Amino acid sequence: MQVFARVVSQQKFMGSFRDSLKYYSRYWKTSVFSIGASSVLGLADLLAPYAIGQILNVLSGQTTDILLPKNS
């Protein structure tokens, strides 16, 4: 038991925040790409149903939505 306590006390369980940043710096490009791709797909998820609805409105002869109303 004393040997285990001595080994545990010599080990560093938590590094500094700077050590964590150094460790994950290799994955910086991957994380930026992942966040960007997720954002683009999220926007596509919002815009696709709207675009399909507008196409269906045109095909059925109905009016399309006005994106910016005229201030007159």
C-alpha positions as CSV (number, residue, x, y, z in Angstrom):
1,M,0.0,0.0,0.0
2,Q,2.8,2.4,0.8
3,V,4.5,1.8,-2.6
4,F,1.2,2.6,-4.4
5,A,0.9,5.8,-2.4
6,R,4.4,6.9,-3.2
7,V,3.9,6.2,-6.9
8,V,0.6,8.1,-7.0
9,S,2.1,11.1,-5.2
10,Q,4.9,11.3,-7.7
11,Q,2.6,11.3,-10.7
12,K,1.1,14.4,-12.1
13,F,-2.6,13.8,-12.6
14,M,-3.6,17.2,-14.0
15,G,-1.4,19.1,-16.3
16,S,-1.7,22.8,-16.8
17,F,-4.2,24.4,-19.3
18,R,-1.2,25.2,-21.5
19,D,-0.3,21.5,-21.6
20,S,-3.8,20.6,-22.7
21,L,-3.7,23.2,-25.5
22,K,-0.3,21.8,-26.7
23,Y,-1.8,18.3,-26.8
24,Y,-4.9,19.3,-28.8
25,S,-3.0,21.7,-31.1
26,R,-2.6,18.9,-33.6
27,Y,-6.3,18.6,-34.0
28,W,-7.0,22.3,-34.5
29,K,-7.5,22.1,-38.3
30,T,-9.8,19.1,-37.9
31,S,-11.9,20.8,-35.3
32,V,-12.3,24.0,-37.4
33,F,-13.2,21.9,-40.4
34,S,-15.7,19.9,-38.4
35,I,-17.4,23.0,-36.9
36,G,-17.5,24.7,-40.3
37,A,-19.0,21.6,-42.0
38,S,-21.6,21.3,-39.2
39,S,-22.6,25.0,-39.6
40,V,-23.0,24.6,-43.4
41,L,-25.1,21.5,-43.0
42,G,-27.2,23.2,-40.3
43,L,-27.9,26.1,-42.7
44,A,-28.7,23.7,-45.5
45,D,-31.1,22.0,-43.1
46,L,-32.9,25.3,-42.6
47,L,-32.9,26.5,-46.2
48,A,-33.8,23.3,-48.0
49,P,-37.4,23.1,-46.9
50,Y,-38.0,26.8,-47.7
51,A,-36.5,26.4,-51.2
52,I,-38.6,23.3,-51.9
53,G,-41.7,25.1,-50.8
54,Q,-40.9,28.0,-53.1
55,I,-40.3,25.7,-56.0
56,L,-43.6,24.0,-55.3
57,N,-45.3,27.4,-55.2
58,V,-43.9,28.3,-58.6
59,L,-44.9,24.9,-60.1
60,S,-48.5,25.2,-58.8
61,G,-48.8,28.7,-60.0
62,Q,-49.0,30.4,-56.6
63,T,-47.0,33.5,-55.6
64,T,-43.7,33.1,-53.9
65,D,-42.8,34.7,-50.6
66,I,-41.3,38.2,-50.6
67,L,-38.0,38.1,-48.8
68,L,-37.7,41.9,-48.3
69,P,-40.9,43.9,-48.2
70,K,-40.9,47.3,-50.0
71,N,-41.0,50.3,-47.8
72,S,-43.2,52.7,-49.8
